[in-house]
Amino acid sequence: MGLVLVRVVLPAVIAVAGFALLIIGGDSAQGAGIVLIGVAAIVVLANLFIRLSLRSERDREREESQRR
């Protein structure tokens, strides 16, 4: 459950806050909204890269154990 919060809920909440600032806010709030949307995208990409890295590491370990 904890990883779902970081992978899905956290970026979604950040993005919703960013869109809310874009719609409701003035000039500076709209700028902050754009930044928050970018941060949400970065969180999603970071999670994706970590998952890919872990999968690759498991694949290498499995291949190494098959060679033995």
mmCIF file of the N, C-alpha and C atoms, coordinates in Angstrom:
data_MODEL
# 
_entry.id   MODEL 
# 
loop_
_atom_site.group_PDB 
_atom_site.id 
_atom_site.type_symbol 
_atom_site.label_atom_id 
_atom_site.label_alt_id 
_atom_site.label_comp_id 
_atom_site.label_asym_id 
_atom_site.label_entity_id 
_atom_site.label_seq_id 
_atom_site.pdbx_PDB_ins_code 
_atom_site.Cartn_x 
_atom_site.Cartn_y 
_atom_site.Cartn_z 
_atom_site.occupancy 
_atom_site.B_iso_or_equiv 
_atom_site.pdbx_formal_charge 
_atom_site.auth_seq_id 
_atom_site.auth_comp_id 
_atom_site.auth_asym_id 
_atom_site.auth_atom_id 
_atom_site.pdbx_PDB_model_num 
ATOM 1   N N  . MET A 1 1  ? 0.824  -1.196  0.000   1.00 0.00 ? 1  MET A N  1 
ATOM 2   C CA . MET A 1 1  ? 0.000  0.000   0.000   1.00 0.00 ? 1  MET A CA 1 
ATOM 3   C C  . MET A 1 1  ? 0.865  1.255   0.000   1.00 0.00 ? 1  MET A C  1 
ATOM 4   N N  . GLY A 1 2  ? 1.996  1.210   0.696   1.00 0.00 ? 2  GLY A N  1 
ATOM 5   C CA . GLY A 1 2  ? 2.858  2.377   0.786   1.00 0.00 ? 2  GLY A CA 1 
ATOM 6   C C  . GLY A 1 2  ? 3.448  2.777   -0.557  1.00 0.00 ? 2  GLY A C  1 
ATOM 7   N N  . LEU A 1 3  ? 3.823  1.765   -1.374  1.00 0.00 ? 3  LEU A N  1 
ATOM 8   C CA . LEU A 1 3  ? 4.385  2.072   -2.684  1.00 0.00 ? 3  LEU A CA 1 
ATOM 9   C C  . LEU A 1 3  ? 3.335  2.636   -3.632  1.00 0.00 ? 3  LEU A C  1 
ATOM 10  N N  . VAL A 1 4  ? 2.091  2.192   -3.484  1.00 0.00 ? 4  VAL A N  1 
ATOM 11  C CA . VAL A 1 4  ? 1.018  2.735   -4.326  1.00 0.00 ? 4  VAL A CA 1 
ATOM 12  C C  . VAL A 1 4  ? 0.842  4.217   -4.027  1.00 0.00 ? 4  VAL A C  1 
ATOM 13  N N  . LEU A 1 5  ? 0.986  4.586   -2.768  1.00 0.00 ? 5  LEU A N  1 
ATOM 14  C CA . LEU A 1 5  ? 0.876  5.993   -2.407  1.00 0.00 ? 5  LEU A CA 1 
ATOM 15  C C  . LEU A 1 5  ? 1.944  6.825   -3.103  1.00 0.00 ? 5  LEU A C  1 
ATOM 16  N N  . VAL A 1 6  ? 3.150  6.311   -3.135  1.00 0.00 ? 6  VAL A N  1 
ATOM 17  C CA . VAL A 1 6  ? 4.249  7.067   -3.744  1.00 0.00 ? 6  VAL A CA 1 
ATOM 18  C C  . VAL A 1 6  ? 4.157  7.039   -5.270  1.00 0.00 ? 6  VAL A C  1 
ATOM 19  N N  . ARG A 1 7  ? 3.770  5.900   -5.834  1.00 0.00 ? 7  ARG A N  1 
ATOM 20  C CA . ARG A 1 7  ? 3.769  5.759   -7.291  1.00 0.00 ? 7  ARG A CA 1 
ATOM 21  C C  . ARG A 1 7  ? 2.573  6.407   -7.960  1.00 0.00 ? 7  ARG A C  1 
ATOM 22  N N  . VAL A 1 8  ? 1.419  6.383   -7.305  1.00 0.00 ? 8  VAL A N  1 
ATOM 23  C CA . VAL A 1 8  ? 0.201  6.840   -7.967  1.00 0.00 ? 8  VAL A CA 1 
ATOM 24  C C  . VAL A 1 8  ? -0.405 8.063   -7.280  1.00 0.00 ? 8  VAL A C  1 
ATOM 25  N N  . VAL A 1 9  ? -0.639 7.956   -5.986  1.00 0.00 ? 9  VAL A N  1 
ATOM 26  C CA . VAL A 1 9  ? -1.394 8.984   -5.278  1.00 0.00 ? 9  VAL A CA 1 
ATOM 27  C C  . VAL A 1 9  ? -0.598 10.286  -5.170  1.00 0.00 ? 9  VAL A C  1 
ATOM 28  N N  . LEU A 1 10 ? 0.659  10.202  -4.819  1.00 0.00 ? 10 LEU A N  1 
ATOM 29  C CA . LEU A 1 10 ? 1.474  11.410  -4.659  1.00 0.00 ? 10 LEU A CA 1 
ATOM 30  C C  . LEU A 1 10 ? 1.545  12.242  -5.942  1.00 0.00 ? 10 LEU A C  1 
ATOM 31  N N  . PRO A 1 11 ? 1.907  11.652  -7.094  1.00 0.00 ? 11 PRO A N  1 
ATOM 32  C CA . PRO A 1 11 ? 1.934  12.473  -8.304  1.00 0.00 ? 11 PRO A CA 1 
ATOM 33  C C  . PRO A 1 11 ? 0.547  12.986  -8.704  1.00 0.00 ? 11 PRO A C  1 
ATOM 34  N N  . ALA A 1 12 ? -0.495 12.184  -8.448  1.00 0.00 ? 12 ALA A N  1 
ATOM 35  C CA . ALA A 1 12 ? -1.845 12.628  -8.792  1.00 0.00 ? 12 ALA A CA 1 
ATOM 36  C C  . ALA A 1 12 ? -2.252 13.845  -7.961  1.00 0.00 ? 12 ALA A C  1 
ATOM 37  N N  . VAL A 1 13 ? -1.950 13.806  -6.670  1.00 0.00 ? 13 VAL A N  1 
ATOM 38  C CA . VAL A 1 13 ? -2.293 14.933  -5.788  1.00 0.00 ? 13 VAL A CA 1 
ATOM 39  C C  . VAL A 1 13 ? -1.507 16.181  -6.184  1.00 0.00 ? 13 VAL A C  1 
ATOM 40  N N  . ILE A 1 14 ? -0.237 16.002  -6.494  1.00 0.00 ? 14 ILE A N  1 
ATOM 41  C CA . ILE A 1 14 ? 0.585  17.140  -6.919  1.00 0.00 ? 14 ILE A CA 1 
ATOM 42  C C  . ILE A 1 14 ? 0.041  17.737  -8.214  1.00 0.00 ? 14 ILE A C  1 
ATOM 43  N N  . ALA A 1 15 ? -0.326 16.871  -9.167  1.00 0.00 ? 15 ALA A N  1 
ATOM 44  C CA . ALA A 1 15 ? -0.848 17.356  -10.443 1.00 0.00 ? 15 ALA A CA 1 
ATOM 45  C C  . ALA A 1 15 ? -2.193 18.058  -10.265 1.00 0.00 ? 15 ALA A C  1 
ATOM 46  N N  . VAL A 1 16 ? -3.066 17.521  -9.418  1.00 0.00 ? 16 VAL A N  1 
ATOM 47  C CA . VAL A 1 16 ? -4.362 18.165  -9.171  1.00 0.00 ? 16 VAL A CA 1 
ATOM 48  C C  . VAL A 1 16 ? -4.152 19.544  -8.558  1.00 0.00 ? 16 VAL A C  1 
ATOM 49  N N  . ALA A 1 17 ? -3.219 19.641  -7.631  1.00 0.00 ? 17 ALA A N  1 
ATOM 50  C CA . ALA A 1 17 ? -2.922 20.951  -7.036  1.00 0.00 ? 17 ALA A CA 1 
ATOM 51  C C  . ALA A 1 17 ? -2.389 21.913  -8.096  1.00 0.00 ? 17 ALA A C  1 
ATOM 52  N N  . GLY A 1 18 ? -1.558 21.402  -9.005  1.00 0.00 ? 18 GLY A N  1 
ATOM 53  C CA . GLY A 1 18 ? -1.031 22.241  -10.076 1.00 0.00 ? 18 GLY A CA 1 
ATOM 54  C C  . GLY A 1 18 ? -2.120 22.734  -11.011 1.00 0.00 ? 18 GLY A C  1 
ATOM 55  N N  . PHE A 1 19 ? -3.029 21.836  -11.390 1.00 0.00 ? 19 PHE A N  1 
ATOM 56  C CA . PHE A 1 19 ? -4.135 22.251  -12.267 1.00 0.00 ? 19 PHE A CA 1 
ATOM 57  C C  . PHE A 1 19 ? -5.063 23.230  -11.567 1.00 0.00 ? 19 PHE A C  1 
ATOM 58  N N  . ALA A 1 20 ? -5.275 23.028  -10.268 1.00 0.00 ? 20 ALA A N  1 
ATOM 59  C CA . ALA A 1 20 ? -6.118 23.961  -9.513  1.00 0.00 ? 20 ALA A CA 1 
ATOM 60  C C  . ALA A 1 20 ? -5.493 25.353  -9.506  1.00 0.00 ? 20 ALA A C  1 
ATOM 61  N N  . LEU A 1 21 ? -4.191 25.419  -9.317  1.00 0.00 ? 21 LEU A N  1 
ATOM 62  C CA . LEU A 1 21 ? -3.517 26.718  -9.347  1.00 0.00 ? 21 LEU A CA 1 
ATOM 63  C C  . LEU A 1 21 ? -3.573 27.354  -10.739 1.00 0.00 ? 21 LEU A C  1 
ATOM 64  N N  . LEU A 1 22 ? -3.487 26.525  -11.776 1.00 0.00 ? 22 LEU A N  1 
ATOM 65  C CA . LEU A 1 22 ? -3.587 27.057  -13.137 1.00 0.00 ? 22 LEU A CA 1 
ATOM 66  C C  . LEU A 1 22 ? -4.951 27.676  -13.388 1.00 0.00 ? 22 LEU A C  1 
ATOM 67  N N  . ILE A 1 23 ? -5.988 27.017  -12.907 1.00 0.00 ? 23 ILE A N  1 
ATOM 68  C CA . ILE A 1 23 ? -7.348 27.478  -13.184 1.00 0.00 ? 23 ILE A CA 1 
ATOM 69  C C  . ILE A 1 23 ? -7.730 28.667  -12.310 1.00 0.00 ? 23 ILE A C  1 
ATOM 70  N N  . ILE A 1 24 ? -7.413 28.584  -11.023 1.00 0.00 ? 24 ILE A N  1 
ATOM 71  C CA . ILE A 1 24 ? -7.902 29.567  -10.054 1.00 0.00 ? 24 ILE A CA 1 
ATOM 72  C C  . ILE A 1 24 ? -6.968 30.766  -9.910  1.00 0.00 ? 24 ILE A C  1 
ATOM 73  N N  . GLY A 1 25 ? -5.663 30.523  -9.935  1.00 0.00 ? 25 GLY A N  1 
ATOM 74  C CA . GLY A 1 25 ? -4.705 31.536  -9.517  1.00 0.00 ? 25 GLY A CA 1 
ATOM 75  C C  . GLY A 1 25 ? -4.424 32.636  -10.508 1.00 0.00 ? 25 GLY A C  1 
ATOM 76  N N  . GLY A 1 26 ? -3.694 33.594  -10.009 1.00 0.00 ? 26 GLY A N  1 
ATOM 77  C CA . GLY A 1 26 ? -3.206 34.702  -10.831 1.00 0.00 ? 26 GLY A CA 1 
ATOM 78  C C  . GLY A 1 26 ? -1.928 34.302  -11.541 1.00 0.00 ? 26 GLY A C  1 
ATOM 79  N N  . ASP A 1 27 ? -1.141 35.295  -11.923 1.00 0.00 ? 27 ASP A N  1 
ATOM 80  C CA . ASP A 1 27 ? 0.075  35.022  -12.695 1.00 0.00 ? 27 ASP A CA 1 
ATOM 81  C C  . ASP A 1 27 ? 1.077  34.168  -11.933 1.00 0.00 ? 27 ASP A C  1 
ATOM 82  N N  . SER A 1 28 ? 1.390  34.546  -10.704 1.00 0.00 ? 28 SER A N  1 
ATOM 83  C CA . SER A 1 28 ? 2.381  33.784  -9.942  1.00 0.00 ? 28 SER A CA 1 
ATOM 84  C C  . SER A 1 28 ? 1.847  32.410  -9.555  1.00 0.00 ? 28 SER A C  1 
ATOM 85  N N  . ALA A 1 29 ? 0.559  32.321  -9.265  1.00 0.00 ? 29 ALA A N  1 
ATOM 86  C CA . ALA A 1 29 ? -0.024 31.022  -8.927  1.00 0.00 ? 29 ALA A CA 1 
ATOM 87  C C  . ALA A 1 29 ? -0.048 30.103  -10.145 1.00 0.00 ? 29 ALA A C  1 
ATOM 88  N N  . GLN A 1 30 ? -0.273 30.668  -11.313 1.00 0.00 ? 30 GLN A N  1 
ATOM 89  C CA . GLN A 1 30 ? -0.243 29.849  -12.525 1.00 0.00 ? 30 GLN A CA 1 
ATOM 90  C C  . GLN A 1 30 ? 1.166  29.319  -12.783 1.00 0.00 ? 30 GLN A C  1 
ATOM 91  N N  . GLY A 1 31 ? 2.157  30.136  -12.523 1.00 0.00 ? 31 GLY A N  1 
ATOM 92  C CA . GLY A 1 31 ? 3.542  29.669  -12.645 1.00 0.00 ? 31 GLY A CA 1 
ATOM 93  C C  . GLY A 1 31 ? 3.836  28.543  -11.678 1.00 0.00 ? 31 GLY A C  1 
ATOM 94  N N  . ALA A 1 32 ? 3.341  28.673  -10.452 1.00 0.00 ? 32 ALA A N  1 
ATOM 95  C CA . ALA A 1 32 ? 3.523  27.610  -9.467  1.00 0.00 ? 32 ALA A CA 1 
ATOM 96  C C  . ALA A 1 32 ? 2.782  26.349  -9.886  1.00 0.00 ? 32 ALA A C  1 
ATOM 97  N N  . GLY A 1 33 ? 1.625  26.513  -10.515 1.00 0.00 ? 33 GLY A N  1 
ATOM 98  C CA . GLY A 1 33 ? 0.867  25.362  -11.002 1.00 0.00 ? 33 GLY A CA 1 
ATOM 99  C C  . GLY A 1 33 ? 1.630  24.600  -12.071 1.00 0.00 ? 33 GLY A C  1 
ATOM 100 N N  . ILE A 1 34 ? 2.259  25.326  -12.974 1.00 0.00 ? 34 ILE A N  1 
ATOM 101 C CA . ILE A 1 34 ? 3.061  24.685  -14.014 1.00 0.00 ? 34 ILE A CA 1 
ATOM 102 C C  . ILE A 1 34 ? 4.221  23.923  -13.397 1.00 0.00 ? 34 ILE A C  1 
ATOM 103 N N  . VAL A 1 35 ? 4.850  24.519  -12.408 1.00 0.00 ? 35 VAL A N  1 
ATOM 104 C CA . VAL A 1 35 ? 5.963  23.854  -11.716 1.00 0.00 ? 35 VAL A CA 1 
ATOM 105 C C  . VAL A 1 35 ? 5.473  22.580  -11.033 1.00 0.00 ? 35 VAL A C  1 
ATOM 106 N N  . LEU A 1 36 ? 4.322  22.636  -10.386 1.00 0.00 ? 36 LEU A N  1 
ATOM 107 C CA . LEU A 1 36 ? 3.791  21.450  -9.701  1.00 0.00 ? 36 LEU A CA 1 
ATOM 108 C C  . LEU A 1 36 ? 3.455  20.339  -10.684 1.00 0.00 ? 36 LEU A C  1 
ATOM 109 N N  . ILE A 1 37 ? 2.928  20.687  -11.834 1.00 0.00 ? 37 ILE A N  1 
ATOM 110 C CA . ILE A 1 37 ? 2.650  19.665  -12.847 1.00 0.00 ? 37 ILE A CA 1 
ATOM 111 C C  . ILE A 1 37 ? 3.957  19.025  -13.315 1.00 0.00 ? 37 ILE A C  1 
ATOM 112 N N  . GLY A 1 38 ? 4.982  19.833  -13.485 1.00 0.00 ? 38 GLY A N  1 
ATOM 113 C CA . GLY A 1 38 ? 6.297  19.297  -13.846 1.00 0.00 ? 38 GLY A CA 1 
ATOM 114 C C  . GLY A 1 38 ? 6.866  18.397  -12.768 1.00 0.00 ? 38 GLY A C  1 
ATOM 115 N N  . VAL A 1 39 ? 6.681  18.779  -11.521 1.00 0.00 ? 39 VAL A N  1 
ATOM 116 C CA . VAL A 1 39 ? 7.160  17.954  -10.402 1.00 0.00 ? 39 VAL A CA 1 
ATOM 117 C C  . VAL A 1 39 ? 6.439  16.615  -10.389 1.00 0.00 ? 39 VAL A C  1 
ATOM 118 N N  . ALA A 1 40 ? 5.135  16.627  -10.655 1.00 0.00 ? 40 ALA A N  1 
ATOM 119 C CA . ALA A 1 40 ? 4.377  15.381  -10.703 1.00 0.00 ? 40 ALA A CA 1 
ATOM 120 C C  . ALA A 1 40 ? 4.927  14.466  -11.798 1.00 0.00 ? 40 ALA A C  1 
ATOM 121 N N  . ALA A 1 41 ? 5.248  15.036  -12.947 1.00 0.00 ? 41 ALA A N  1 
ATOM 122 C CA . ALA A 1 41 ? 5.827  14.244  -14.031 1.00 0.00 ? 41 ALA A CA 1 
ATOM 123 C C  . ALA A 1 41 ? 7.187  13.679  -13.636 1.00 0.00 ? 41 ALA A C  1 
ATOM 124 N N  . ILE A 1 42 ? 7.984  14.465  -12.938 1.00 0.00 ? 42 ILE A N  1 
ATOM 125 C CA . ILE A 1 42 ? 9.303  13.998  -12.493 1.00 0.00 ? 42 ILE A CA 1 
ATOM 126 C C  . ILE A 1 42 ? 9.158  12.850  -11.495 1.00 0.00 ? 42 ILE A C  1 
ATOM 127 N N  . VAL A 1 43 ? 8.193  12.939  -10.593 1.00 0.00 ? 43 VAL A N  1 
ATOM 128 C CA . VAL A 1 43 ? 7.969  11.859  -9.623  1.00 0.00 ? 43 VAL A CA 1 
ATOM 129 C C  . VAL A 1 43 ? 7.575  10.575  -10.346 1.00 0.00 ? 43 VAL A C  1 
ATOM 130 N N  . VAL A 1 44 ? 6.702  10.689  -11.345 1.00 0.00 ? 44 VAL A N  1 
ATOM 131 C CA . VAL A 1 44 ? 6.298  9.505   -12.117 1.00 0.00 ? 44 VAL A CA 1 
ATOM 132 C C  . VAL A 1 44 ? 7.501  8.906   -12.840 1.00 0.00 ? 44 VAL A C  1 
ATOM 133 N N  . LEU A 1 45 ? 8.300  9.740   -13.484 1.00 0.00 ? 45 LEU A N  1 
ATOM 134 C CA . LEU A 1 45 ? 9.473  9.249   -14.206 1.00 0.00 ? 45 LEU A CA 1 
ATOM 135 C C  . LEU A 1 45 ? 10.504 8.630   -13.264 1.00 0.00 ? 45 LEU A C  1 
ATOM 136 N N  . ALA A 1 46 ? 10.721 9.243   -12.109 1.00 0.00 ? 46 ALA A N  1 
ATOM 137 C CA . ALA A 1 46 ? 11.672 8.685   -11.146 1.00 0.00 ? 46 ALA A CA 1 
ATOM 138 C C  . ALA A 1 46 ? 11.213 7.306   -10.685 1.00 0.00 ? 46 ALA A C  1 
ATOM 139 N N  . ASN A 1 47 ? 9.927  7.165   -10.403 1.00 0.00 ? 47 ASN A N  1 
ATOM 140 C CA . ASN A 1 47 ? 9.407  5.855   -10.004 1.00 0.00 ? 47 ASN A CA 1 
ATOM 141 C C  . ASN A 1 47 ? 9.560  4.837   -11.125 1.00 0.00 ? 47 ASN A C  1 
ATOM 142 N N  . LEU A 1 48 ? 9.306  5.260   -12.345 1.00 0.00 ? 48 LEU A N  1 
ATOM 143 C CA . LEU A 1 48 ? 9.452  4.356   -13.488 1.00 0.00 ? 48 LEU A CA 1 
ATOM 144 C C  . LEU A 1 48 ? 10.894 3.898   -13.637 1.00 0.00 ? 48 LEU A C  1 
ATOM 145 N N  . PHE A 1 49 ? 11.831 4.827   -13.550 1.00 0.00 ? 49 PHE A N  1 
ATOM 146 C CA . PHE A 1 49 ? 13.240 4.466   -13.696 1.00 0.00 ? 49 PHE A CA 1 
ATOM 147 C C  . PHE A 1 49 ? 13.707 3.544   -12.577 1.00 0.00 ? 49 PHE A C  1 
ATOM 148 N N  . ILE A 1 50 ? 13.249 3.766   -11.371 1.00 0.00 ? 50 ILE A N  1 
ATOM 149 C CA . ILE A 1 50 ? 13.622 2.893   -10.261 1.00 0.00 ? 50 ILE A CA 1 
ATOM 150 C C  . ILE A 1 50 ? 13.082 1.491   -10.474 1.00 0.00 ? 50 ILE A C  1 
ATOM 151 N N  . ARG A 1 51 ? 11.823 1.396   -10.918 1.00 0.00 ? 51 ARG A N  1 
ATOM 152 C CA . ARG A 1 51 ? 11.228 0.080   -11.182 1.00 0.00 ? 51 ARG A CA 1 
ATOM 153 C C  . ARG A 1 51 ? 11.974 -0.643  -12.291 1.00 0.00 ? 51 ARG A C  1 
ATOM 154 N N  . LEU A 1 52 ? 12.325 0.076   -13.356 1.00 0.00 ? 52 LEU A N  1 
ATOM 155 C CA . LEU A 1 52 ? 13.082 -0.538  -14.450 1.00 0.00 ? 52 LEU A CA 1 
ATOM 156 C C  . LEU A 1 52 ? 14.451 -1.006  -13.982 1.00 0.00 ? 52 LEU A C  1 
ATOM 157 N N  . SER A 1 53 ? 15.089 -0.226  -13.149 1.00 0.00 ? 53 SER A N  1 
ATOM 158 C CA . SER A 1 53 ? 16.401 -0.591  -12.626 1.00 0.00 ? 53 SER A CA 1 
ATOM 159 C C  . SER A 1 53 ? 16.328 -1.851  -11.772 1.00 0.00 ? 53 SER A C  1 
ATOM 160 N N  . LEU A 1 54 ? 15.318 -1.917  -10.918 1.00 0.00 ? 54 LEU A N  1 
ATOM 161 C CA . LEU A 1 54 ? 15.172 -3.096  -10.070 1.00 0.00 ? 54 LEU A CA 1 
ATOM 162 C C  . LEU A 1 54 ? 14.861 -4.336  -10.895 1.00 0.00 ? 54 LEU A C  1 
ATOM 163 N N  . ARG A 1 55 ? 14.039 -4.176  -11.920 1.00 0.00 ? 55 ARG A N  1 
ATOM 164 C CA . ARG A 1 55 ? 13.716 -5.311  -12.785 1.00 0.00 ? 55 ARG A CA 1 
ATOM 165 C C  . ARG A 1 55 ? 14.964 -5.793  -13.514 1.00 0.00 ? 55 ARG A C  1 
ATOM 166 N N  . SER A 1 56 ? 15.762 -4.862  -14.010 1.00 0.00 ? 56 SER A N  1 
ATOM 167 C CA . SER A 1 56 ? 16.986 -5.217  -14.712 1.00 0.00 ? 56 SER A CA 1 
ATOM 168 C C  . SER A 1 56 ? 17.959 -5.938  -13.785 1.00 0.00 ? 56 SER A C  1 
ATOM 169 N N  . GLU A 1 57 ? 18.047 -5.466  -12.549 1.00 0.00 ? 57 GLU A N  1 
ATOM 170 C CA . GLU A 1 57 ? 18.939 -6.111  -11.582 1.00 0.00 ? 57 GLU A CA 1 
ATOM 171 C C  . GLU A 1 57 ? 18.484 -7.534  -11.287 1.00 0.00 ? 57 GLU A C  1 
ATOM 172 N N  . ARG A 1 58 ? 17.174 -7.738  -11.140 1.00 0.00 ? 58 ARG A N  1 
ATOM 173 C CA . ARG A 1 58 ? 16.651 -9.091  -10.901 1.00 0.00 ? 58 ARG A CA 1 
ATOM 174 C C  . ARG A 1 58 ? 16.932 -9.995  -12.094 1.00 0.00 ? 58 ARG A C  1 
ATOM 175 N N  . ASP A 1 59 ? 16.795 -9.462  -13.303 1.00 0.00 ? 59 ASP A N  1 
ATOM 176 C CA . ASP A 1 59 ? 17.085 -10.254 -14.500 1.00 0.00 ? 59 ASP A CA 1 
ATOM 177 C C  . ASP A 1 59 ? 18.550 -10.671 -14.541 1.00 0.00 ? 59 ASP A C  1 
ATOM 178 N N  . ARG A 1 60 ? 19.439 -9.752  -14.202 1.00 0.00 ? 60 ARG A N  1 
ATOM 179 C CA . ARG A 1 60 ? 20.870 -10.087 -14.184 1.00 0.00 ? 60 ARG A CA 1 
ATOM 180 C C  . ARG A 1 60 ? 21.180 -11.146 -13.137 1.00 0.00 ? 60 ARG A C  1 
ATOM 181 N N  . GLU A 1 61 ? 20.576 -11.028 -11.967 1.00 0.00 ? 61 GLU A N  1 
ATOM 182 C CA . GLU A 1 61 ? 20.804 -12.025 -10.921 1.00 0.00 ? 61 GLU A CA 1 
ATOM 183 C C  . GLU A 1 61 ? 20.289 -13.392 -11.349 1.00 0.00 ? 61 GLU A C  1 
ATOM 184 N N  . ARG A 1 62 ? 19.130 -13.421 -12.012 1.00 0.00 ? 62 ARG A N  1 
ATOM 185 C CA . ARG A 1 62 ? 18.573 -14.687 -12.479 1.00 0.00 ? 62 ARG A CA 1 
ATOM 186 C C  . ARG A 1 62 ? 19.472 -15.307 -13.541 1.00 0.00 ? 62 ARG A C  1 
ATOM 187 N N  . GLU A 1 63 ? 19.971 -14.517 -14.486 1.00 0.00 ? 63 GLU A N  1 
ATOM 188 C CA . GLU A 1 63 ? 20.878 -15.021 -15.509 1.00 0.00 ? 63 GLU A CA 1 
ATOM 189 C C  . GLU A 1 63 ? 22.163 -15.544 -14.894 1.00 0.00 ? 63 GLU A C  1 
ATOM 190 N N  . GLU A 1 64 ? 22.675 -14.833 -13.903 1.00 0.00 ? 64 GLU A N  1 
ATOM 191 C CA . GLU A 1 64 ? 23.911 -15.276 -13.247 1.00 0.00 ? 64 GLU A CA 1 
ATOM 192 C C  . GLU A 1 64 ? 23.698 -16.597 -12.523 1.00 0.00 ? 64 GLU A C  1 
ATOM 193 N N  . SER A 1 65 ? 22.558 -16.749 -11.859 1.00 0.00 ? 65 SER A N  1 
ATOM 194 C CA . SER A 1 65 ? 22.303 -18.010 -11.150 1.00 0.00 ? 65 SER A CA 1 
ATOM 195 C C  . SER A 1 65 ? 22.098 -19.164 -12.123 1.00 0.00 ? 65 SER A C  1 
ATOM 196 N N  . GLN A 1 66 ? 21.598 -18.899 -13.323 1.00 0.00 ? 66 GLN A N  1 
ATOM 197 C CA . GLN A 1 66 ? 21.425 -19.952 -14.322 1.00 0.00 ? 66 GLN A CA 1 
ATOM 198 C C  . GLN A 1 66 ? 22.758 -20.382 -14.913 1.00 0.00 ? 66 GLN A C  1 
ATOM 199 N N  . ARG A 1 67 ? 23.730 -19.503 -14.920 1.00 0.00 ? 67 ARG A N  1 
ATOM 200 C CA . ARG A 1 67 ? 25.055 -19.846 -15.443 1.00 0.00 ? 67 ARG A CA 1 
ATOM 201 C C  . ARG A 1 67 ? 25.805 -20.775 -14.506 1.00 0.00 ? 67 ARG A C  1 
ATOM 202 N N  . ARG A 1 68 ? 25.481 -20.729 -13.249 1.00 0.00 ? 68 ARG A N  1 
ATOM 203 C CA . ARG A 1 68 ? 26.211 -21.537 -12.263 1.00 0.00 ? 68 ARG A CA 1 
ATOM 204 C C  . ARG A 1 68 ? 25.813 -22.973 -12.301 1.00 0.00 ? 68 ARG A C  1 
# 
